[in-house]
Amino acid sequence: MKIISPIDNRAEVEPLLEAGADELYGGYVPPEWRQRFSGLASINQRTFEAAQIDSLDDLRAIVDSAHSAGVPFSLTLNAPFYSDDQLPLIVDFVGEMCQLGVDGVILADIALLRSLKGLFAGLELHASTLAHLGNSGAVRKFVDEGISRVIFPRHIPVAEMKSMMQHFPDIVFDAFLLVGKCPNTEGLCSFHHSSSDRVWPCEIPYRIEPEGEMPSPELLAAIERQNSWSQTNRRHGCGLCAIPALIEARLSGAKLVGRGAPTPQKVNNVVLVRDFIGLAASEPDFDRYRQQAIAAHKKRFGSPCSPNVCYYPEFYRAE
């Protein structure tokens, strides 16, 4: 199972590859986009500068250095949708990125997928988690439109992933594993992530009041679960306990969140996942493996595991 790491500048290439990253991905905003559209019109679902590669020269250096090490780089263009005015600019931009040597594009907008289909030979088209491909029918639609790689939405259990992958043996599948757990079904989320402090709406305390006199137990449980997120650090998202099952299911890549995070955090995340992929191969007793994963989570994040930040709660066990 490959480790897929975010990258934000050329200085991170060497430490991330030395730590064990097998693939890199990142975002870059072209000058034409900045000139024509507001910063709130995100080209890649990030609105803060630290999460973007600074310049074309920096991007070229990242791609060239990665290729020298035999490592691919994919560009994020995963806004949920683009306007009719934006799509032609994006298509031209992708053409420039192909000339630069970018290996893949991570996208969510099916209109962009249709616009790119067949245009750029050798360019791998990834369906972002924001494409919300939560079942085999949705995956089939995107495959028919030209997708060759799928990043599972964050809420899909491993058993469902395995079932979906069996339907598409020729498609590459990745899933998130560390940091950045989302409280919502993000492909359907309408919150705007534009805070300069990087505090998102789901992290701000608020209360949901049900309509009607007799709300169902299911609704009350959902309200309570949503309320709990204001006391939860979503940056502590972790799926270490699921690594043995993900390997058994033949997941291609473990994707790490962290665009805009400091370099040491990115490196530590890669090392942590690399070590537990190795442990999964050498420790046959799952209970002993899970005990070490729980301890590693507490050491890495300074807090105990919780169902909220567990990427794969089917493997969660309270300390």
C-alpha positions as CSV (number, residue, x, y, z in Angstrom):
1,M,0.0,0.0,0.0
2,K,1.5,3.3,-1.1
3,I,1.8,6.4,1.0
4,I,0.5,9.6,-0.7
5,S,1.7,12.8,0.9
6,P,0.8,16.5,0.4
7,I,3.5,18.9,-0.5
8,D,3.6,22.7,-0.6
9,N,7.1,23.7,-1.6
10,R,10.3,22.3,-3.2
11,A,12.2,22.1,0.1
12,E,9.8,19.4,1.3
13,V,10.6,16.9,-1.6
14,E,13.7,15.4,-0.1
15,P,12.5,15.0,3.6
16,L,9.1,13.6,2.4
17,L,10.7,11.0,0.1
18,E,13.3,10.1,2.7
19,A,10.5,9.6,5.2
20,G,8.8,7.1,2.9
21,A,6.3,8.9,0.7
22,D,5.6,7.0,-2.5
23,E,3.5,9.7,-4.2
24,L,3.1,13.5,-3.8
25,Y,0.2,15.8,-4.5
26,G,-0.4,19.5,-4.1
27,G,-2.1,22.7,-5.3
28,Y,-1.1,25.6,-7.5
29,V,-3.2,28.7,-8.4
30,P,-2.2,30.1,-11.8
31,P,-1.9,33.9,-12.1
32,E,-4.8,34.0,-14.6
33,W,-7.1,32.6,-12.0
34,R,-6.1,35.1,-9.4
35,Q,-6.6,37.9,-11.8
36,R,-10.1,36.9,-13.0
37,F,-11.7,35.3,-9.9
38,S,-12.0,36.1,-6.2
39,G,-9.9,34.2,-3.8
40,L,-13.1,32.7,-2.4
41,A,-13.6,31.0,-5.8
42,S,-11.2,28.2,-4.9
43,I,-9.5,26.3,-7.8
44,N,-8.7,23.4,-5.5
45,Q,-10.8,23.6,-2.3
46,R,-8.2,25.5,-0.4
47,T,-8.4,29.3,0.2
48,F,-5.3,30.0,2.2
49,E,-1.9,30.7,0.6
50,A,0.1,28.2,2.7
51,A,-1.8,25.4,1.0
52,Q,-0.6,26.4,-2.4
53,I,2.7,26.0,-4.2
54,D,4.0,29.5,-4.5
55,S,5.2,29.6,-8.2
56,L,5.4,27.8,-11.4
57,D,9.1,27.5,-10.9
58,D,8.5,25.9,-7.5
59,L,6.0,23.5,-9.0
60,R,8.4,22.6,-11.9
61,A,11.2,21.9,-9.3
62,I,8.9,19.6,-7.3
63,V,7.8,17.6,-10.3
64,D,11.3,17.3,-11.7
65,S,12.7,16.2,-8.3
66,A,9.9,13.7,-7.7
67,H,10.4,12.2,-11.2
68,S,14.2,11.9,-10.6
69,A,13.3,9.7,-7.6
70,G,10.7,7.8,-9.6
71,V,7.8,9.4,-7.7
72,P,4.7,10.7,-9.4
73,F,3.1,14.1,-8.6
74,S,-0.7,14.9,-8.9
75,L,-2.3,18.3,-9.0
76,T,-5.4,19.1,-7.1
77,L,-8.3,20.7,-9.1
78,N,-11.0,19.4,-6.9
79,A,-13.5,22.2,-6.4
80,P,-17.0,20.7,-6.4
81,F,-17.9,22.6,-9.6
82,Y,-16.6,25.3,-12.0
83,S,-18.6,27.8,-13.9
84,D,-18.9,28.0,-17.6
85,D,-16.4,30.9,-17.6
86,Q,-13.9,28.9,-15.5
87,L,-13.9,25.6,-17.3
88,P,-12.0,26.7,-20.5
89,L,-9.4,28.3,-18.3
90,I,-9.0,25.1,-16.3
91,V,-8.7,23.0,-19.4
92,D,-5.9,25.3,-20.8
93,F,-4.2,25.2,-17.4
94,V,-4.2,21.4,-17.4
95,G,-2.6,21.4,-20.8
96,E,0.2,23.6,-19.4
97,M,0.6,21.3,-16.4
98,C,0.9,18.3,-18.7
99,Q,3.8,20.0,-20.5
100,L,5.3,20.6,-17.1
101,G,5.2,16.8,-16.4
102,V,2.3,16.6,-13.9
103,D,1.2,12.9,-13.8
104,G,-2.4,13.2,-12.6
105,V,-5.2,15.6,-11.9
106,I,-7.5,15.2,-8.8
107,L,-10.9,16.5,-9.6
108,A,-14.5,16.4,-8.4
109,D,-16.5,18.2,-11.1
110,I,-17.9,15.8,-13.7
111,A,-18.1,18.7,-16.2
112,L,-14.3,19.1,-15.9
113,L,-13.9,15.4,-16.2
114,R,-15.9,15.4,-19.5
115,S,-13.9,18.4,-20.7
116,L,-10.6,16.6,-20.1
117,K,-11.5,13.2,-21.3
118,G,-9.3,12.1,-24.2
119,L,-7.4,15.4,-24.4
120,F,-4.2,14.6,-22.7
121,A,-2.6,11.2,-23.3
122,G,-1.0,9.7,-20.3
123,L,-2.7,12.1,-17.8
124,E,-4.2,10.1,-14.9
125,L,-7.6,11.4,-13.8
126,H,-8.5,10.9,-10.1
127,A,-11.9,11.3,-8.6
128,S,-11.5,13.3,-5.5
129,T,-13.3,12.5,-2.3
130,L,-15.4,15.6,-3.1
131,A,-16.8,13.7,-6.1
132,H,-18.8,11.8,-3.5
133,L,-18.5,8.4,-5.1
134,G,-20.2,6.4,-2.3
135,N,-21.4,3.4,-4.2
136,S,-20.6,1.3,-7.2
137,G,-23.1,3.0,-9.4
138,A,-21.5,6.4,-8.8
139,V,-18.1,4.9,-9.5
140,R,-19.3,3.4,-12.7
141,K,-20.6,6.8,-14.0
142,F,-17.2,8.4,-13.4
143,V,-15.3,5.4,-14.9
144,D,-17.5,5.6,-18.0
145,E,-16.5,9.3,-18.2
146,G,-12.8,8.6,-18.1
147,I,-11.7,8.3,-14.4
148,S,-9.0,5.7,-13.8
149,R,-8.4,6.4,-10.0
150,V,-10.9,6.9,-7.2
151,I,-10.3,8.4,-3.7
152,F,-13.0,7.1,-1.4
153,P,-15.2,9.5,0.6
154,R,-14.1,9.7,4.2
155,H,-17.2,8.0,5.6
156,I,-17.0,4.7,3.7
157,P,-16.3,1.6,5.9
158,V,-13.6,-0.8,4.8
159,A,-16.0,-3.6,4.0
160,E,-17.9,-1.4,1.6
161,M,-14.6,-0.2,0.1
162,K,-13.6,-3.8,-0.5
163,S,-16.9,-4.6,-2.2
164,M,-16.7,-1.6,-4.5
165,M,-13.1,-2.4,-5.4
166,Q,-14.1,-5.9,-6.4
167,H,-16.5,-4.4,-9.0
168,F,-13.7,-2.4,-10.7
169,P,-10.5,-4.5,-10.8
170,D,-8.9,-2.2,-13.3
171,I,-9.4,1.0,-11.3
172,V,-7.0,2.3,-8.7
173,F,-8.5,3.1,-5.3
174,D,-7.1,5.3,-2.5
175,A,-8.5,6.3,0.9
176,F,-7.6,8.8,3.6
177,L,-5.8,7.6,6.7
178,L,-4.4,10.4,8.8
179,V,-5.3,13.9,9.8
180,G,-8.2,16.1,8.7
181,K,-11.2,13.9,9.6
182,C,-14.4,15.6,8.3
183,P,-17.6,15.6,10.4
184,N,-19.8,15.9,7.4
185,T,-20.3,14.0,4.1
186,E,-18.0,16.4,2.5
187,G,-19.1,15.9,-1.1
188,L,-22.5,17.3,0.0
189,C,-21.2,19.9,2.4
190,S,-22.1,23.5,1.7
191,F,-19.9,25.1,4.4
192,H,-17.4,27.6,3.0
193,H,-13.8,27.0,4.2
194,S,-12.5,30.5,3.9
195,S,-11.4,31.5,7.4
196,S,-7.9,33.0,7.6
197,D,-7.5,31.3,10.9
198,R,-8.4,27.9,9.3
199,V,-11.3,27.4,11.7
200,W,-14.1,25.9,9.7
201,P,-17.9,26.2,10.4
202,C,-18.1,22.6,11.7
203,E,-15.7,23.4,14.4
204,I,-17.6,26.4,15.8
205,P,-20.0,25.6,18.6
206,Y,-23.6,25.8,17.6
207,R,-26.8,24.0,18.5
208,I,-29.3,22.3,16.3
209,E,-32.9,22.4,17.4
210,P,-35.3,19.8,15.9
211,E,-38.6,20.9,14.5
212,G,-41.8,19.2,15.8
213,E,-42.7,17.9,19.2
214,M,-41.5,14.3,18.8
215,P,-38.1,14.1,17.1
216,S,-37.0,10.6,16.3
217,P,-34.2,8.9,18.4
218,E,-32.1,8.8,15.2
219,L,-32.4,12.5,14.7
220,L,-31.6,13.2,18.3
221,A,-28.5,11.0,18.1
222,A,-27.4,12.8,14.9
223,I,-27.8,16.2,16.5
224,E,-25.8,15.1,19.5
225,R,-23.1,13.7,17.3
226,Q,-22.9,17.0,15.3
227,N,-22.8,19.0,18.5
228,S,-19.8,17.0,19.8
229,W,-17.6,18.2,16.9
230,S,-17.1,21.6,18.5
231,Q,-15.2,19.8,21.3
232,T,-13.3,17.6,18.9
233,N,-10.1,18.4,17.0
234,R,-10.7,17.1,13.5
235,R,-6.9,17.4,12.8
236,H,-6.5,14.3,15.0
237,G,-8.1,12.1,12.4
238,C,-6.5,8.6,12.4
239,G,-7.0,5.3,10.7
240,L,-4.0,3.4,11.9
241,C,-6.0,0.5,13.3
242,A,-7.5,-0.2,9.9
243,I,-4.2,-0.6,8.0
244,P,-4.2,-4.5,8.2
245,A,-7.7,-4.6,6.8
246,L,-7.0,-2.0,4.1
247,I,-3.9,-4.0,3.0
248,E,-6.0,-7.2,2.9
249,A,-8.6,-5.4,0.8
250,R,-5.9,-4.4,-1.6
251,L,-6.3,-0.7,-1.3
252,S,-3.7,1.0,-3.5
253,G,-2.8,4.1,-1.5
254,A,-3.1,5.6,2.0
255,K,-3.6,9.3,1.5
256,L,-2.5,11.8,4.1
257,V,-4.2,15.2,4.6
258,G,-2.0,18.2,5.4
259,R,-1.8,20.8,2.6
260,G,-0.6,24.0,4.3
261,A,0.7,22.1,7.4
262,P,4.3,22.6,8.6
263,T,6.9,20.3,7.0
264,P,7.8,18.4,10.2
265,Q,4.1,17.5,10.6
266,K,4.0,16.1,7.1
267,V,7.2,14.1,7.6
268,N,6.0,12.8,11.0
269,N,2.8,11.6,9.4
270,V,4.6,9.8,6.6
271,V,6.9,8.1,9.1
272,L,4.0,7.1,11.3
273,V,2.1,5.4,8.5
274,R,5.2,3.8,7.1
275,D,6.0,2.3,10.4
276,F,2.5,0.9,10.9
277,I,2.4,-0.6,7.4
278,G,5.5,-2.4,8.4
279,L,4.0,-3.4,11.7
280,A,0.9,-4.8,9.9
281,A,3.2,-7.1,8.0
282,S,5.1,-8.4,11.1
283,E,2.4,-8.5,13.8
284,P,-0.2,-11.2,13.2
285,D,-2.1,-10.5,16.4
286,F,-4.5,-7.7,15.7
287,D,-5.2,-6.9,19.3
288,R,-1.5,-6.3,19.9
289,Y,-1.3,-4.3,16.7
290,R,-4.3,-2.2,17.7
291,Q,-2.8,-1.5,21.2
292,Q,0.3,-0.1,19.5
293,A,-1.8,2.0,17.1
294,I,-3.8,3.5,20.0
295,A,-0.6,4.3,21.9
296,A,0.9,5.9,18.7
297,H,-2.2,8.0,18.2
298,K,-2.0,9.3,21.7
299,K,1.7,10.1,21.4
300,R,1.3,11.8,18.0
301,F,-1.7,14.0,18.8
302,G,-1.5,14.3,22.6
303,S,-5.0,13.0,23.1
304,P,-6.8,9.7,23.3
305,C,-8.7,8.2,20.4
306,S,-12.4,9.0,19.9
307,P,-15.1,7.8,17.6
308,N,-15.3,11.3,16.0
309,V,-11.7,11.3,14.8
310,C,-11.5,7.6,13.9
311,Y,-11.5,7.2,10.2
312,Y,-12.7,3.6,10.4
313,P,-14.9,3.4,13.5
314,E,-15.6,-0.2,12.9
315,F,-12.1,-0.8,14.3
316,Y,-12.5,1.7,17.2
317,R,-12.0,0.5,20.8
318,A,-12.2,2.9,23.8
319,E,-9.1,3.1,25.9
